[in-house]
Amino acid sequence: MLLHVAATLVLTGMQIYRDIAPTTGFASAFNGVGLPVIATIISVFTVLSILTVMLTFLLGVTASGSP
């Protein structure tokens, strides 16, 4: 929880909170301060982390269904 609060404080310190897109918070903040390469890296790793979580859940479902 503390890490999440610290990250959001840094995010709102980078850019005015009204200008941050709710769907792509960190990526839009880095785009707003002129760092589009960092925003692209954040977006790619966001997609990869979501896929990793989904695959982990699928692995857990198949393992728990075995007798």
PyMOL CGO cylinders between C-alpha atoms (Angstrom):
from pymol import cmd
from pymol.cgo import CYLINDER

trace = [
    CYLINDER, 0.00, 0.00, 0.00, 2.81, 2.41, 0.83, 0.3, 1, 1, 1, 1, 1, 1,
    CYLINDER, 2.81, 2.41, 0.83, 4.47, 1.75, -2.52, 0.3, 1, 1, 1, 1, 1, 1,
    CYLINDER, 4.47, 1.75, -2.52, 1.21, 2.50, -4.33, 0.3, 1, 1, 1, 1, 1, 1,
    CYLINDER, 1.21, 2.50, -4.33, 0.69, 5.74, -2.38, 0.3, 1, 1, 1, 1, 1, 1,
    CYLINDER, 0.69, 5.74, -2.38, 4.28, 6.81, -3.06, 0.3, 1, 1, 1, 1, 1, 1,
    CYLINDER, 4.28, 6.81, -3.06, 3.91, 6.06, -6.77, 0.3, 1, 1, 1, 1, 1, 1,
    CYLINDER, 3.91, 6.06, -6.77, 0.72, 8.10, -7.05, 0.3, 1, 1, 1, 1, 1, 1,
    CYLINDER, 0.72, 8.10, -7.05, 2.30, 11.01, -5.21, 0.3, 1, 1, 1, 1, 1, 1,
    CYLINDER, 2.30, 11.01, -5.21, 5.19, 10.99, -7.68, 0.3, 1, 1, 1, 1, 1, 1,
    CYLINDER, 5.19, 10.99, -7.68, 2.71, 10.71, -10.55, 0.3, 1, 1, 1, 1, 1, 1,
    CYLINDER, 2.71, 10.71, -10.55, 0.73, 13.75, -9.43, 0.3, 1, 1, 1, 1, 1, 1,
    CYLINDER, 0.73, 13.75, -9.43, 3.99, 15.59, -8.80, 0.3, 1, 1, 1, 1, 1, 1,
    CYLINDER, 3.99, 15.59, -8.80, 4.98, 15.04, -12.42, 0.3, 1, 1, 1, 1, 1, 1,
    CYLINDER, 4.98, 15.04, -12.42, 1.81, 16.40, -13.94, 0.3, 1, 1, 1, 1, 1, 1,
    CYLINDER, 1.81, 16.40, -13.94, -1.42, 18.14, -12.90, 0.3, 1, 1, 1, 1, 1, 1,
    CYLINDER, -1.42, 18.14, -12.90, -3.92, 15.49, -11.90, 0.3, 1, 1, 1, 1, 1, 1,
    CYLINDER, -3.92, 15.49, -11.90, -6.57, 16.79, -14.33, 0.3, 1, 1, 1, 1, 1, 1,
    CYLINDER, -6.57, 16.79, -14.33, -4.19, 16.14, -17.26, 0.3, 1, 1, 1, 1, 1, 1,
    CYLINDER, -4.19, 16.14, -17.26, -3.48, 12.50, -16.35, 0.3, 1, 1, 1, 1, 1, 1,
    CYLINDER, -3.48, 12.50, -16.35, -5.52, 10.01, -18.40, 0.3, 1, 1, 1, 1, 1, 1,
    CYLINDER, -5.52, 10.01, -18.40, -7.34, 7.62, -16.05, 0.3, 1, 1, 1, 1, 1, 1,
    CYLINDER, -7.34, 7.62, -16.05, -6.76, 4.60, -18.30, 0.3, 1, 1, 1, 1, 1, 1,
    CYLINDER, -6.76, 4.60, -18.30, -3.02, 5.11, -18.85, 0.3, 1, 1, 1, 1, 1, 1,
    CYLINDER, -3.02, 5.11, -18.85, -1.85, 6.99, -15.77, 0.3, 1, 1, 1, 1, 1, 1,
    CYLINDER, -1.85, 6.99, -15.77, 1.89, 6.52, -15.70, 0.3, 1, 1, 1, 1, 1, 1,
    CYLINDER, 1.89, 6.52, -15.70, 2.34, 6.39, -19.47, 0.3, 1, 1, 1, 1, 1, 1,
    CYLINDER, 2.34, 6.39, -19.47, 0.37, 9.61, -19.99, 0.3, 1, 1, 1, 1, 1, 1,
    CYLINDER, 0.37, 9.61, -19.99, 2.35, 11.34, -17.23, 0.3, 1, 1, 1, 1, 1, 1,
    CYLINDER, 2.35, 11.34, -17.23, 5.65, 10.45, -18.86, 0.3, 1, 1, 1, 1, 1, 1,
    CYLINDER, 5.65, 10.45, -18.86, 4.29, 11.54, -22.26, 0.3, 1, 1, 1, 1, 1, 1,
    CYLINDER, 4.29, 11.54, -22.26, 3.22, 14.81, -20.68, 0.3, 1, 1, 1, 1, 1, 1,
    CYLINDER, 3.22, 14.81, -20.68, 6.70, 15.62, -19.42, 0.3, 1, 1, 1, 1, 1, 1,
    CYLINDER, 6.70, 15.62, -19.42, 8.34, 14.78, -22.76, 0.3, 1, 1, 1, 1, 1, 1,
    CYLINDER, 8.34, 14.78, -22.76, 9.55, 11.21, -22.20, 0.3, 1, 1, 1, 1, 1, 1,
    CYLINDER, 9.55, 11.21, -22.20, 7.65, 9.14, -24.78, 0.3, 1, 1, 1, 1, 1, 1,
    CYLINDER, 7.65, 9.14, -24.78, 10.23, 6.33, -24.80, 0.3, 1, 1, 1, 1, 1, 1,
    CYLINDER, 10.23, 6.33, -24.80, 9.72, 5.72, -21.07, 0.3, 1, 1, 1, 1, 1, 1,
    CYLINDER, 9.72, 5.72, -21.07, 5.94, 5.84, -21.63, 0.3, 1, 1, 1, 1, 1, 1,
    CYLINDER, 5.94, 5.84, -21.63, 6.22, 3.17, -24.32, 0.3, 1, 1, 1, 1, 1, 1,
    CYLINDER, 6.22, 3.17, -24.32, 8.35, 0.96, -22.08, 0.3, 1, 1, 1, 1, 1, 1,
    CYLINDER, 8.35, 0.96, -22.08, 5.83, 1.32, -19.24, 0.3, 1, 1, 1, 1, 1, 1,
    CYLINDER, 5.83, 1.32, -19.24, 2.97, 0.43, -21.60, 0.3, 1, 1, 1, 1, 1, 1,
    CYLINDER, 2.97, 0.43, -21.60, 4.75, -2.66, -22.93, 0.3, 1, 1, 1, 1, 1, 1,
    CYLINDER, 4.75, -2.66, -22.93, 5.59, -3.93, -19.46, 0.3, 1, 1, 1, 1, 1, 1,
    CYLINDER, 5.59, -3.93, -19.46, 2.01, -3.26, -18.33, 0.3, 1, 1, 1, 1, 1, 1,
    CYLINDER, 2.01, -3.26, -18.33, 0.66, -5.52, -21.07, 0.3, 1, 1, 1, 1, 1, 1,
    CYLINDER, 0.66, -5.52, -21.07, 3.28, -8.18, -20.31, 0.3, 1, 1, 1, 1, 1, 1,
    CYLINDER, 3.28, -8.18, -20.31, 2.50, -8.14, -16.60, 0.3, 1, 1, 1, 1, 1, 1,
    CYLINDER, 2.50, -8.14, -16.60, -1.24, -8.51, -17.24, 0.3, 1, 1, 1, 1, 1, 1,
    CYLINDER, -1.24, -8.51, -17.24, -0.55, -11.49, -19.51, 0.3, 1, 1, 1, 1, 1, 1,
    CYLINDER, -0.55, -11.49, -19.51, 1.72, -13.02, -16.88, 0.3, 1, 1, 1, 1, 1, 1,
    CYLINDER, 1.72, -13.02, -16.88, -0.96, -12.73, -14.20, 0.3, 1, 1, 1, 1, 1, 1,
    CYLINDER, -0.96, -12.73, -14.20, -3.59, -14.23, -16.50, 0.3, 1, 1, 1, 1, 1, 1,
    CYLINDER, -3.59, -14.23, -16.50, -1.35, -17.18, -17.40, 0.3, 1, 1, 1, 1, 1, 1,
    CYLINDER, -1.35, -17.18, -17.40, -0.54, -17.75, -13.73, 0.3, 1, 1, 1, 1, 1, 1,
    CYLINDER, -0.54, -17.75, -13.73, -4.24, -17.82, -12.86, 0.3, 1, 1, 1, 1, 1, 1,
    CYLINDER, -4.24, -17.82, -12.86, -4.88, -20.26, -15.70, 0.3, 1, 1, 1, 1, 1, 1,
    CYLINDER, -4.88, -20.26, -15.70, -2.09, -22.51, -14.45, 0.3, 1, 1, 1, 1, 1, 1,
    CYLINDER, -2.09, -22.51, -14.45, -3.56, -22.44, -10.96, 0.3, 1, 1, 1, 1, 1, 1,
    CYLINDER, -3.56, -22.44, -10.96, -7.02, -23.35, -12.25, 0.3, 1, 1, 1, 1, 1, 1,
    CYLINDER, -7.02, -23.35, -12.25, -5.75, -26.33, -14.22, 0.3, 1, 1, 1, 1, 1, 1,
    CYLINDER, -5.75, -26.33, -14.22, -3.61, -27.59, -11.35, 0.3, 1, 1, 1, 1, 1, 1,
    CYLINDER, -3.61, -27.59, -11.35, -6.38, -27.35, -8.78, 0.3, 1, 1, 1, 1, 1, 1,
    CYLINDER, -6.38, -27.35, -8.78, -8.88, -29.21, -10.97, 0.3, 1, 1, 1, 1, 1, 1,
    CYLINDER, -8.88, -29.21, -10.97, -6.77, -32.41, -11.06, 0.3, 1, 1, 1, 1, 1, 1,
    CYLINDER, -6.77, -32.41, -11.06, -7.77, -35.28, -8.75, 0.3, 1, 1, 1, 1, 1, 1,
]
cmd.load_cgo(trace, "trace")
